[in-house]
């Protein structure tokens, strides 16, 4: 489990490194145009959704790699 978690962590970092315009959560609404709380909440919601998509992508990639490695291993073991 620890190895899988580490692989996913590394995949998330790799995906983050490829992002050109990475946004961070805004601490308060003061830095946004108009300072509207609704806009602030909506912006932060979009930022969180983007991070969630990156994590889901990393989990999917890890599962695909794991399936490929285990599938190849099982196929190789059955040929022995």
Backbone bond lengths (Angstrom), bond angles and torsions (degrees), N, CA, C in turn:
res aa  C-N    CA-C-N  psi(-1)  N-CA   C-N-CA  omega(-1)  CA-C   N-CA-C  phi
1 X - - - 1.456 - - 1.529 111.12 -
2 X 1.338 116.44 -40.16 1.459 120.32 -179.31 1.526 110.19 -65.16
3 X 1.338 116.28 -41.00 1.463 119.64 178.87 1.522 111.29 -61.79
4 X 1.330 116.31 -42.78 1.467 120.42 179.63 1.520 110.44 -63.43
5 X 1.314 115.88 -44.57 1.459 120.14 179.18 1.536 110.84 -61.09
6 X 1.316 116.95 -40.18 1.468 121.37 178.48 1.525 110.61 -65.80
7 X 1.337 117.03 -42.21 1.472 120.03 178.36 1.521 110.82 -61.69
8 X 1.336 116.48 -44.39 1.463 120.11 179.72 1.517 109.86 -63.43
9 X 1.322 116.96 -42.26 1.464 121.11 177.84 1.534 110.53 -57.89
10 X 1.311 116.44 -45.65 1.464 120.45 179.58 1.526 111.65 -65.65
11 X 1.324 117.03 -37.61 1.462 120.06 176.89 1.529 111.15 -65.27
12 X 1.328 116.97 -41.88 1.470 120.23 177.77 1.518 109.80 -60.91
13 X 1.331 117.52 -44.17 1.466 120.00 178.87 1.523 111.65 -62.45
14 X 1.325 116.71 -39.45 1.466 120.04 178.24 1.526 111.05 -65.18
15 X 1.333 116.75 -41.79 1.462 120.10 177.74 1.527 111.10 -65.76
16 X 1.322 116.88 -39.76 1.466 120.52 177.54 1.525 111.21 -62.73
17 X 1.322 116.81 -38.53 1.465 121.06 -179.50 1.527 111.74 -64.03
18 X 1.325 117.16 -23.99 1.458 121.00 -179.61 1.527 112.90 -85.82
19 X 1.309 117.10 -7.60 1.461 120.56 -178.05 1.532 109.94 -80.05
20 X 1.324 115.94 127.16 1.465 120.60 179.71 1.524 112.52 -79.20
21 X 1.295 116.59 -42.89 1.467 120.94 -174.04 1.523 110.82 -118.28
22 X 1.318 115.39 64.92 1.461 121.13 -177.61 1.526 109.90 -74.16
23 X 1.314 115.59 122.79 1.462 121.16 179.55 1.516 109.60 -101.50
24 X 1.317 115.50 149.17 1.451 121.82 174.98 1.514 108.64 -109.60
25 X 1.315 115.86 158.14 1.461 120.11 177.30 1.524 109.72 -63.04
26 X 1.312 116.05 139.78 1.459 121.56 176.73 1.524 108.44 -82.14
27 X 1.331 116.74 133.23 1.452 121.24 -178.51 1.511 113.62 -71.10
28 X 1.305 115.96 -33.57 1.462 120.35 176.83 1.521 107.97 -152.27
29 X 1.283 116.54 173.32 1.463 120.53 -176.34 1.505 114.78 -81.98
30 X 1.337 117.84 1.29 1.462 119.80 -173.39 1.521 113.64 -67.83
31 X 1.331 118.13 -26.81 1.460 120.36 -177.58 1.509 114.54 -86.70
32 X 1.305 117.36 -2.69 1.458 120.31 -177.55 1.528 110.90 -94.63
33 X 1.324 115.81 151.01 1.463 118.52 177.50 1.525 110.96 -56.86
34 X 1.290 116.57 126.33 1.459 121.47 179.26 1.516 113.65 82.33
35 X 1.347 117.89 -16.88 1.454 121.70 179.94 1.520 114.04 60.68
36 X 1.329 117.13 23.10 1.463 121.86 -177.53 1.524 110.19 -72.55
37 X 1.324 116.95 126.66 1.465 121.90 -178.93 1.530 111.32 -61.78
38 X 1.311 117.65 -35.76 1.467 120.75 178.92 1.520 111.46 -62.74
39 X 1.321 116.26 -43.21 1.468 120.48 177.86 1.528 110.80 -65.16
40 X 1.323 115.41 -40.04 1.462 120.85 179.42 1.523 110.83 -61.99
41 X 1.322 117.02 -46.12 1.464 121.40 179.75 1.528 110.27 -64.90
42 X 1.305 117.22 -43.54 1.469 121.41 -179.58 1.520 111.01 -63.13
43 X 1.322 117.62 -42.77 1.463 121.70 178.90 1.526 109.95 -61.80
44 X 1.331 116.83 -47.96 1.456 120.22 -179.88 1.526 111.36 -63.53
45 X 1.318 117.37 -34.73 1.463 121.00 177.24 1.531 110.28 -62.71
46 X 1.332 116.26 -43.56 1.470 120.39 178.68 1.526 111.16 -64.85
47 X 1.330 117.26 -39.57 1.466 120.89 178.57 1.526 109.86 -63.19
48 X 1.327 117.50 -45.26 1.472 121.54 179.62 1.529 110.04 -62.72
49 X 1.314 117.69 -42.08 1.463 120.96 178.86 1.527 111.31 -61.57
50 X 1.313 116.64 -37.19 1.464 119.84 179.07 1.525 110.84 -66.20
51 X 1.344 116.43 -42.59 1.461 119.92 176.89 1.527 110.89 -64.70
52 X 1.321 116.93 -40.04 1.465 120.06 178.13 1.527 110.72 -61.68
53 X 1.316 117.04 -38.65 1.464 121.01 177.87 1.522 111.03 -64.50
54 X 1.330 117.03 -38.53 1.461 120.56 177.39 1.530 110.78 -64.66
55 X 1.317 116.64 -42.30 1.468 120.42 179.60 1.528 110.19 -66.14
56 X 1.335 116.99 -44.01 1.470 119.66 177.83 1.525 110.71 -60.79
57 X 1.312 117.06 -38.75 1.468 120.66 178.05 1.525 110.50 -63.91
58 X 1.317 116.88 -42.59 1.465 120.66 179.12 1.518 111.29 -63.88
59 X 1.325 117.53 -42.58 1.467 121.48 178.97 1.525 109.99 -63.41
60 X 1.319 116.79 -41.87 1.463 120.93 179.32 1.525 110.90 -65.12
61 X 1.327 116.87 -44.89 1.462 120.23 178.31 1.522 111.14 -60.95
62 X 1.334 116.42 -42.72 1.464 120.00 178.73 1.522 110.69 -61.65
63 X 1.326 117.14 -43.53 1.463 120.73 179.81 1.531 110.88 -63.65
64 X 1.320 117.23 -39.95 1.461 120.60 179.09 1.523 111.58 -65.92
65 X 1.327 116.16 -42.67 1.468 120.12 178.10 1.524 109.62 -64.77
66 X 1.329 116.83 -44.57 1.456 121.03 179.17 1.523 111.24 -60.16
67 X 1.322 116.01 -43.14 1.462 120.59 178.39 1.524 110.64 -62.89
68 X 1.318 116.50 -42.71 1.461 120.83 -179.70 1.527 111.06 -65.20
69 X 1.320 116.35 -44.90 1.466 120.66 -179.68 1.517 110.49 -65.62
70 X 1.324 117.29 -47.77 1.463 120.17 -179.83 1.519 111.54 -67.59
71 X 1.321 117.27 -37.58 1.460 120.48 176.93 1.515 111.86 -64.21
72 X 1.323 116.30 -42.47 1.463 120.98 178.17 1.518 110.49 -66.51
73 X 1.332 115.61 -39.70 1.460 120.17 179.59 1.530 110.32 -64.45
74 X 1.335 116.58 -45.42 1.458 120.80 -179.56 1.527 110.71 -64.90
75 X 1.328 117.21 -40.61 1.458 120.66 178.60 1.525 110.16 -64.97
76 X 1.329 116.48 -40.79 1.458 120.97 179.75 1.525 110.19 -67.31
77 X 1.349 117.11 -42.07 1.469 121.29 -179.27 1.528 110.80 -65.29
78 X 1.324 117.79 -36.13 1.461 119.74 -179.42 1.526 111.75 -72.25
79 X 1.319 117.75 -21.66 1.461 121.56 178.26 1.524 111.98 -81.75
80 X 1.332 117.32 -11.34 1.474 119.96 -178.32 1.481 112.93 -78.81
